[in-house]
Amino acid sequence: MREPRRRGASRRHFLRSAAGAATVAAGAVSSAPARGANERIGIGLIGAGSRATYHLETILGVASAQNVQINAVCDVWRKAGEAAAEKVKKSAGNEARTFTRFAELLDQKDVDAVVIATPDFSHGTILAAALDAGKDVYIEKPMTIDVGSAARAVALAKEKARVVQVGTQRRSDGHFRAGAKAVASGELGAINRVSASVDFNEPRWRRPTSDLLEKDVDWGAYLLHLPKRPFDPKMLRMWQLYRETSNGMPGLWMTHFADALHMLTGASVPSSAVALGGTYVWKDGREHTDTFHAILEYPQGFLFDWGMGLGNAAGGHFTLHGTKATLDADRWQVRRERSSQGPHPLAPEPSASHMDNWLDCLRTRTPTNAPIETGYQHVVATVMAAKALESGRRQSYDPAKKTISAI
């Protein structure tokens, strides 16, 4: 049964919610013994595209200080894997083995932890396999694009006592930490609405495919559980456009804002969601909308509206509206209601490198800034929004059954 809707959640309720979220995160503490400073940690990289290359370079930059070593790289496009291995050799001096099948990388005894930065549709499958193999994991967002695989991953991480960092890096940002404290203190009053949007007017997804030759790609490895089909370089390089390989704007972009909302308010999962969208600008054969808007209701008593458009360069906004004040999470200012005083800035908390935080936690076996439970929360929110758009019906989440269904 859904919790009854309550308007105007009290400060006390939000403090309890924030404390509850902290308790959930604390549950991710690994029971495995802490690693000594002299014990080198071996890392495998699954995916070697642009985002993975960013992670690779970050790890290489702190490898000596953190006493970690990249021992293996996996990518279905052999040239990408080889290029990543060459970066490792040039920077660290060791030979990183290359694979096109992630299961082979997971079999390597000197790989203690993995970074997963593959197309969204593969996250759930690879994450579960890595956890089941006893590896610690850094998983790019969205953690998965279905609730079932997210729930399975949470259970596996607990069972195997694994340290997981979800790639929602705003949880390591000092501004968001300061914002969460401001909300928990009651400065904003009762939160009743949160609003966010993103707009840009350029085809960021459009990437060349002429260099992708079938002989260089392990196409079967790429497809994983998808139905077999002829080699399609566009589906590999521009997977964001297809229903089978992503859930569109909710997973690709809304994830960041839903997760930040949960961090700032202490809320965890929405109770219901509606959405509308369409392809109004980019008639390029895409299967996902280029204009999208969702409204989610949270059991704490507030609405979250999130929109995105690919036909306007207005930028965006992110605001939390309370009975006493409004928090602008783009400018990090608080504007008090019915006050002649201007907005005052928030003093940021110290920021941390999201990757460094994960590497630290691999050694200490303490919770990361974005533990796996937070990934489950953003999966629920974004999958609800995606299902609402696809079905044209309001979606409801059942926290007891961990299921989403149409109302």
C-alpha positions, 0 to 999 in steps of 0.5 A, a space after each residue: 500500500 502506498 503511503 498517504 500523501 502528506 503536504 508540507 513535511 515538517 523540519 523534524 520529518 526531514 531530519 529523521 529522513 536524513 538520519 535514515 538515509 545516513 543509516 542506510 549508507 552506513 549499512 554498506 560498511 564491508 565486513 572484510 578486514 581493512 587493507 594495509 597501506 603497503 598492500 597494492 590494490 589491482 584494478 580492472 577497467 571495464 569499458 574504455 570509451 571517453 568516460 572510462 578514459 577520464 577515470 583511467 587518467 584519474 586513477 593513473 594520476 593517483 596510482 602511486 599515492 594510493 598504491 593501486 595498479 591497473 592490471 586489466 582493461 576490457 572493451 568490445 572495441 579492441 582498439 579502445 582497449 589497446 589504447 587504454 593499455 598503452 596509456 597504462 604502460 606509458 604512465 605506470 610502466 606495467 603491462 595491462 592485459 586486454 580483453 573483449 569479454 568482461 567475464 575474462 577480466 573478472 577471472 583475473 586473480 590480480 584484479 581486486 576492484 573494477 571500474 564499470 563505464 560501459 553503455 547503460 543497458 549493460 550496467 546491471 549485468 556487469 555489476 552483478 557479475 563483478 559483485 558475484 565474483 567478489 570484486 569491489 566496484 565503481 559503477 557509472 551512473 545510472 547504476 542500472 536501467 531497471 529496478 530488478 537488477 538494482 535490487 539484486 546488486 544491492 543484495 549481492 554487495 551486502 552478501 559479498 561485503 563489497 565496497 561500491 561507489 556509484 558515479 553520482 559525483 555530486 555527493 563528493 561536492 562540498 556545495 551539495 554537502 553544505 546544501 544538505 546541512 542547510 535543509 536538515 537544519 530547517 533553514 528552508 522550512 518545510 520543503 514542498 517543491 523541487 524544480 530542475 531542468 537542463 537545456 542545450 542545443 547541440 548534438 553531443 551524442 553525434 559521434 563518427 563511426 567510420 573508424 568502427 570496423 566489424 573485424 575490430 569489434 566483439 559484437 556478440 560481447 557488446 550485445 550481451 542479453 540483447 537479441 542477435 543482429 548484424 553489426 551496427 556501428 551507430 548502435 555501438 557509438 551512439 547507444 544513447 539514442 536507442 530504447 534497448 541500450 538506454 532509457 533516454 533522458 531519465 537515465 542519462 541526465 535526470 539521474 544526477 538531479 534525482 540523486 542530488 535531490 535525495 542527498 539534499 533532502 534526505 528523501 529516498 524514493 518517490 511514491 509516484 510519477 507522471 511524464 510527457 515528452 516528444 521528438 520535436 527538434 531532432 528528426 534523426 531516427 532517434 528512439 528517445 524524445 528530445 524534449 521531456 518533462 516529469 513530475 514525481 511525488 515523494 512521500 515526505 510531502 513534496 513534488 519534484 519536477 524535472 525537464 530537459 530539452 535539446 532544442 534550446 541553449 538556456 542552460 538550466 536551474 535547480 531550486 528547492 522551495 521551502 516555507 521559509 526560504 528557497 535554495 538555489 543549487 546552481 548559485 548556492 544561495 538561499 533566498 528567505 521568504 518575505 525578507 527585504 534582505 538579499 540572498 545569502 551564499 552557502 559556505 561550501 563544505 570541503 570537496 573530495 575527488 569521487 574516485 579518490 574517495 572510492 580508492 580510500 574506501 577500498 583500503 579502509 572498507 568504510 562506506 563511500 560517499 555514494 554507496 550502492 543503496 543511493 544508486 538503487 534510489 536514483 534507479 527507482 526515480 528515473 525508471 518510474 519517470 521513463 515508464 510513465 513516459 513510455 506507458 502514458 500512465 502514472 506510475 507507483 512504487 511499492 517499497 515493500 515489494 520493490 516494484 513499479 506499476 501503473 496506477 
